[in-house]
Amino acid sequence: MRETITTAAPAAAVPAAGGRLTTAQGTALYVGAVLGTGVIALPALAADAAGPASLLAWLALALLSAPLAAAFAALGARHPDAGGVSTYARLAFGERAAAVVGWCFYLAVPPGATAAALFGGGYAAAALGGGAATAAVTAGGLMVLVTAVNAAGLRLTGRLQFLLAVLLVTLLLVAVALSLPDARTGNLQPFAPHGWAAVGGAAAMLVWSFAGWEAITHLAGEFRRPARDLPRAAMAAVVVVGVLYLSVAFAVIAVLGPGAASSEAPLGELLARGLGGSARWLAAGAALLLTFGAMNVYYAGAAKLGAALGRDGAAPGWLDRGSVAGEVPRRSLALVSGLAFAALGAVAAAGAGPRPLVLLATGSFVTVYAAGVAAAVRLLPRRSRGWWAALVSLAAVAALLLMTGRYLLWPLALTGAALLYLRLRRNPATAPP
């Protein structure tokens, strides 16, 4: 993940073929990018927020994914660039917008990675006991390990990351299949115990699980025929991801019932219904492995992004060490890691759990999506399929922004900080180092 704010002319129309990725491979990459650690815990958090009515939030996000994925696929096919959403923001609105997107991406990682670590820690606590203390200690251990691996310059291979995605899909399918015989329609009542407004709050939180539709735009130039293969891969992935998420969410609520809301390891509970209590150890091992893989990607991408922002003048210059390919951005990594540990300490001291961290991160994701689809409306040919998809997505993302509520204060603060930094940088008398 790399963001830049240098000015550039808009890219030409659809690029010529020449990459190697096929539609099937692109679909697999999309599924791997969107399916993440959220699914191992968010069905329970959403059930706690809205009860069985949280299924409507899952359905709404799955339906929103179709125009959102189509808009980003159209952008990727027309403007293939590794900068992704930041590039689109720059082309449409200039370098200030690109800097804001870069800051929102970069500083969404500390709360997001900490929440992911706590999700994995919840599965360890379910298997070992010890409750919140075990979850926090496990989360801290994961964060230390991921920081050390990245500081040493080690990386998981793309093939291993793909295997982790396959492991996640397999875990989801097995958990649902084994538990569905225990589903009870009575567990769907009362359907909206916290009122219908709670569905909006659950939807804002679930953006975490659907973040990633913009990720493959970084690889648009690698498809054999981007104009054809990228949209097909996006739509196939929308179907796969939507079916998986809805299946897991339904199983968690219909099988676990009222206990779903208090479960820190819902997939472990589902597996235990079919395989016995020992399955919690299997679920814990899988969850920790998946969490490590996801966090490794978060830390590696964010560290490089921070170095690139420092190099390009959108962040303090001392962050730029490691921006060159092959170098390790240890300063940027240290900042991300330090902020993540601060977030872990804050929620552990407050006994708040991962939910506020998820909402902070999703506030940034929604903001970035808003910038991306607004850029799509401006950059894509008017009345084309991609343009209409972007227009529909813009309305839906605007609604999500409203639902996010006070957690938008985080991306708003980042926006102000990014713009203030750019202003100070242009004034030699007050420019930061």
C-alpha positions in Angstrom: 0.0 0.0 0.0 1.6 3.2 -1.1 0.2 6.7 -1.3 1.7 9.7 -3.0 0.6 13.3 -3.4 2.6 14.4 -6.3 0.6 16.1 -9.1 0.0 14.2 -12.2 -2.2 14.5 -15.3 -5.2 12.3 -15.4 -4.5 8.9 -16.7 -5.6 7.9 -20.2 -8.6 5.7 -20.8 -8.5 2.0 -20.5 -5.0 0.6 -20.6 -3.8 -2.0 -23.0 -3.6 -5.6 -21.9 -0.3 -7.0 -20.8 -0.7 -8.3 -17.2 -1.0 -11.8 -16.1 -4.0 -11.9 -13.7 -7.1 -13.7 -14.9 -10.7 -13.1 -13.7 -10.5 -16.2 -11.4 -7.2 -15.1 -9.9 -8.6 -11.6 -9.4 -11.7 -13.0 -7.7 -9.5 -14.9 -5.3 -7.5 -11.7 -4.6 -10.6 -9.7 -3.9 -12.0 -12.4 -1.6 -8.7 -12.5 0.3 -8.6 -8.7 0.6 -12.2 -8.3 1.9 -12.5 -11.4 4.1 -10.5 -10.6 7.2 -10.3 -10.9 10.9 -13.6 -9.0 11.4 -15.7 -12.0 10.6 -14.2 -14.0 13.5 -15.8 -11.5 16.0 -18.0 -8.9 14.4 -21.1 -11.2 14.0 -21.2 -11.3 17.8 -20.5 -7.5 18.2 -23.3 -6.7 15.7 -25.7 -9.0 17.5 -24.9 -7.2 20.7 -25.6 -3.9 19.1 -28.8 -4.7 17.2 -29.9 -8.3 18.0 -31.2 -10.5 15.2 -31.9 -7.2 13.3 -28.2 -7.0 12.7 -28.8 -9.4 9.8 -30.4 -6.4 8.0 -27.1 -4.5 8.5 -25.1 -7.4 7.0 -27.6 -7.6 4.1 -27.4 -3.8 3.5 -23.6 -3.8 3.5 -23.5 -6.9 1.1 -25.9 -5.0 -1.3 -23.8 -1.8 -1.0 -20.7 -3.8 -2.0 -22.0 -4.3 -5.5 -22.0 -0.7 -6.7 -19.0 0.1 -4.5 -16.9 -2.7 -6.0 -18.1 -1.8 -9.5 -17.1 1.9 -9.1 -13.6 1.0 -7.8 -13.2 -1.6 -10.6 -14.2 1.0 -13.2 -11.6 3.4 -11.7 -8.9 0.8 -11.6 -9.5 -0.2 -15.2 -9.5 3.4 -16.4 -6.7 4.8 -14.1 -4.4 1.9 -13.2 -2.0 3.2 -10.6 -0.5 1.7 -7.4 -1.6 4.7 -5.4 -5.2 3.5 -5.4 -7.7 5.9 -3.7 -5.1 8.5 -3.0 -4.3 8.7 -6.7 -8.0 9.1 -7.6 -8.4 11.8 -5.0 -5.4 13.6 -6.4 -6.6 13.4 -10.0 -10.1 14.6 -9.0 -9.5 17.1 -6.3 -5.7 17.8 -5.9 -2.9 17.1 -3.6 -4.7 18.2 -0.4 -7.3 15.6 -0.9 -4.6 13.0 -1.6 -2.8 13.9 1.6 -6.0 13.6 3.7 -6.7 10.2 2.2 -3.1 9.1 3.0 -3.4 10.3 6.6 -6.8 8.6 7.1 -5.4 5.3 5.7 -2.2 5.5 7.7 -3.7 6.3 11.1 -6.6 3.9 10.7 -4.1 1.1 11.2 -3.2 1.5 14.9 -6.8 1.2 16.1 -7.7 -1.3 13.4 -4.7 -3.6 14.1 -5.3 -3.4 17.8 -8.9 -4.5 17.4 -7.8 -7.4 15.2 -5.3 -8.4 17.8 -8.0 -8.4 20.5 -10.2 -10.5 18.2 -7.5 -13.1 18.1 -7.0 -12.7 21.8 -10.7 -13.4 22.4 -10.3 -16.9 20.8 -7.3 -17.6 23.0 -9.2 -16.6 26.1 -12.1 -18.9 25.0 -9.7 -21.8 24.8 -7.5 -21.0 27.8 -9.8 -19.1 30.1 -8.7 -15.9 31.9 -11.2 -13.6 30.1 -10.2 -10.0 29.2 -6.7 -10.4 30.8 -5.8 -13.3 28.6 -7.2 -11.5 25.5 -5.2 -8.4 26.2 -1.9 -10.3 26.9 -2.4 -12.4 23.7 -3.1 -9.2 21.7 0.1 -7.6 23.1 2.1 -10.7 22.2 0.8 -10.6 18.7 1.6 -6.9 18.3 5.2 -7.5 19.6 5.7 -10.4 17.2 4.4 -8.6 14.2 6.5 -5.5 15.0 9.6 -7.6 15.4 9.0 -9.5 12.1 8.5 -6.2 10.2 11.5 -4.5 11.9 13.6 -7.4 10.7 12.4 -6.9 7.2 10.7 -10.3 7.0 7.5 -10.7 4.9 4.9 -13.4 4.5 4.9 -14.6 0.9 1.9 -13.9 -1.3 1.3 -17.6 -1.5 1.1 -18.0 2.2 -1.2 -15.0 2.5 -3.5 -16.7 -0.1 -3.4 -19.9 2.0 -4.4 -18.0 5.1 -7.4 -16.6 3.1 -8.3 -20.2 2.1 -8.0 -21.3 5.7 -10.5 -18.5 6.7 -13.0 -19.5 4.1 -12.7 -23.2 5.1 -13.2 -22.3 8.8 -16.3 -20.3 8.0 -17.9 -23.0 5.8 -17.1 -25.8 8.3 -18.4 -23.8 11.3 -21.7 -22.9 9.5 -22.2 -26.4 8.2 -21.6 -28.2 11.5 -23.7 -25.8 13.5 -26.8 -25.3 11.3 -28.6 -28.4 12.6 -28.7 -26.6 16.0 -30.3 -23.5 14.5 -33.6 -22.4 16.2 -36.1 -19.9 14.7 -37.0 -18.9 18.3 -33.5 -17.3 18.6 -34.6 -14.7 16.0 -37.1 -13.3 18.5 -37.3 -10.5 19.5 -36.0 -9.4 16.1 -35.1 -5.8 17.1 -34.6 -5.7 20.9 -32.7 -2.4 20.8 -35.0 -0.7 18.3 -34.6 -0.2 14.5 -32.1 2.7 14.9 -29.6 0.2 16.3 -29.4 -1.4 12.8 -27.6 1.8 11.6 -25.1 1.6 14.4 -24.4 -2.0 13.6 -24.0 -1.2 9.9 -21.4 1.5 10.7 -19.4 -1.0 12.7 -19.7 -3.7 10.0 -18.0 -1.5 7.4 -14.8 -3.1 8.9 -15.8 -6.4 7.4 -16.4 -5.0 4.0 -13.4 -2.7 3.7 -11.1 -3.9 0.9 -13.0 -3.3 -2.3 -10.6 -0.5 -3.2 -7.5 -2.8 -2.5 -7.3 -4.5 -5.9 -7.2 -1.1 -7.7 -3.5 -1.1 -6.8 -3.1 -4.2 -9.1 -5.3 -3.0 -12.0 -2.4 -2.9 -14.3 -1.5 -6.5 -13.6 -4.7 -7.9 -15.2 -4.6 -9.4 -18.7 -7.6 -7.3 -19.8 -8.4 -4.8 -17.0 -11.5 -3.4 -18.6 -13.1 -6.9 -18.8 -11.5 -8.9 -16.1 -11.5 -6.4 -13.2 -15.3 -5.8 -13.2 -16.0 -9.5 -13.5 -13.7 -10.4 -10.7 -15.2 -7.7 -8.5 -18.8 -8.9 -9.1 -17.9 -12.6 -8.5 -16.2 -11.6 -5.2 -19.2 -9.6 -4.1 -21.4 -12.7 -4.4 -18.9 -15.0 -2.6 -18.2 -12.5 0.2 -21.9 -11.6 0.7 -23.0 -15.3 0.9 -20.2 -16.1 3.4 -20.8 -13.2 5.7 -24.6 -13.6 5.7 -24.3 -17.4 6.4 -21.9 -16.8 9.3 -24.0 -14.0 10.8 -27.2 -16.1 10.5 -25.6 -19.1 12.1 -24.2 -17.1 15.0 -27.6 -15.7 15.8 -29.8 -18.7 15.0 -27.5 -21.2 16.7 -26.1 -19.3 19.7 -29.2 -17.3 20.4 -28.9 -14.7 23.2 -25.5 -16.0 24.1 -24.1 -14.7 20.7 -23.9 -11.2 22.0 -21.5 -12.1 24.8 -19.3 -14.5 22.9 -15.7 -13.4 22.2 -15.2 -16.4 19.9 -18.4 -17.1 18.0 -16.8 -19.4 15.4 -15.3 -21.4 18.2 -18.7 -21.8 19.8 -20.2 -22.9 16.4 -17.4 -25.5 15.9 -17.9 -26.7 19.4 -21.5 -27.5 18.7 -20.5 -29.9 16.0 -17.1 -31.2 17.2 -17.2 -30.8 20.9 -15.4 -28.4 23.3 -11.9 -29.3 22.0 -12.8 -27.5 18.7 -12.2 -24.2 20.6 -8.5 -25.0 20.5 -8.7 -25.5 16.7 -10.6 -22.3 16.4 -8.1 -20.4 18.6 -5.1 -21.7 16.6 -6.8 -20.7 13.3 -7.8 -17.3 14.6 -4.3 -16.5 15.9 -2.7 -17.5 12.6 -5.2 -15.5 10.6 -4.8 -12.5 12.9 -1.0 -12.6 12.6 -1.3 -12.8 8.8 -3.7 -9.8 8.6 -1.7 -7.7 11.1 1.5 -8.4 9.2 -0.1 -6.9 6.1 -1.5 -3.9 8.1 1.8 -3.1 9.6 3.9 -3.6 6.5 1.5 -1.6 4.3 1.1 1.2 6.9 4.9 1.5 7.5 5.6 1.9 3.8 2.7 4.3 3.4 4.1 6.5 6.3 7.5 6.5 4.7 6.1 7.5 1.4 4.0 10.3 2.9 7.2 11.6 4.6 9.2 11.3 1.3 6.5 13.2 -0.6 6.1 16.0 1.9 2.7 15.0 3.2 4.1 14.0 6.6 7.2 14.9 8.6 10.4 14.2 6.7 11.9 12.0 9.4 9.4 9.3 8.5 10.9 9.0 5.0 13.6 6.4 5.9 12.6 3.2 4.2 10.5 4.6 1.4 12.8 3.0 -1.2 11.9 -0.5 -2.4 13.8 -3.1 -0.4 14.4 -0.8 2.6 12.7 -1.3 6.0 10.7 1.8 7.1 11.6 1.3 10.8 10.7 4.9 11.9 7.2 4.7 10.4 6.8 1.2 11.8 7.8 2.4 15.3 5.1 5.1 15.1 2.4 2.7 14.0 3.4 0.2 16.7 3.6 2.8 19.4 0.2 4.1 18.6 -1.2 0.6 18.5 0.2 -0.2 21.9 -1.2 3.1 23.2 -4.7 2.1 21.9 -4.4 -1.4 23.5 -3.4 0.2 26.9 -6.3 2.6 26.7 -9.0 0.1 26.0 -7.5 -2.4 28.5 -7.5 0.3 31.2 -11.1 1.3 30.4 -12.3 -2.2 30.0 -13.9 -1.2 26.7 -12.9 -4.1 24.5 -12.3 -3.8 20.7 -15.7 -2.2 19.7 -14.6 1.5 20.0 -11.4 0.7 18.1 -13.4 -0.9 15.3 -15.6 2.2 15.1 -12.6 4.5 15.0 -11.1 2.5 12.1 -14.3 2.2 10.2 -14.8 6.0 10.6 -11.6 6.4 8.6 -12.6 3.7 6.1 -15.9 5.3 5.4 -14.2 8.7 4.9 -11.7 7.2 2.4 -14.6 5.5 0.6 -16.4 8.8 0.4 -13.4 10.4 -1.2 -13.0 7.5 -3.6 -16.5 7.4 -4.9 -16.7 11.2 -5.1 -13.6 11.0 -7.3 -15.2 8.3 -9.3 -18.2 10.5 -10.0 -15.8 13.2 -11.3 -13.4 11.0 -13.2 -15.6 8.3 -14.9 -17.5 9.1 -18.1 -20.9 10.4 -17.3 -23.8 8.0 -17.5 -21.4 5.0 -17.9 -22.1 1.9 -15.7 -19.2 2.8 -13.4 -20.5 6.4 -13.1 -23.9 5.3 -12.1 -22.4 2.7 -9.6 -20.3 5.5 -8.1 -23.4 7.8 -7.8 -25.4 5.1 -6.0 -22.3 4.4 -3.7 -21.9 8.1 -2.9 -25.5 8.3 -1.6 -25.0 5.0 0.4 -21.6 6.1 1.8 -23.1 9.5 2.8 -25.7 7.5 4.9 -22.9 5.5 6.5 -21.1 8.7 7.4 -24.2 9.8 9.3 -24.5 6.5 11.0 -20.9 6.6 12.1 -21.8 9.6 14.3 -19.2 10.7 16.8 -16.6 8.3 15.5 -16.2 10.6 12.5 -14.3 13.0 14.9 -11.2 10.8 14.3 -11.0 11.2 10.5 -12.1 14.8 10.9 -9.2 15.4 13.3 -6.9 13.7 10.8 -8.2 15.8 8.0 -7.5 19.0 10.0 -4.0 17.8 11.0 -3.1 16.9 7.4 -4.3 20.2 6.0 -2.5 22.1 8.8 0.7 20.2 8.2 0.6 21.1 4.5 -0.1 24.7 5.3 2.9 24.9 7.7 5.1 23.1 5.3 4.6 25.7 2.7 5.5 28.5 5.1 9.3 28.3 5.6 9.1 30.2 8.9 6.9 27.7 10.6 7.6 24.5 8.5 8.1 21.4 10.6 11.2 19.3 10.0 
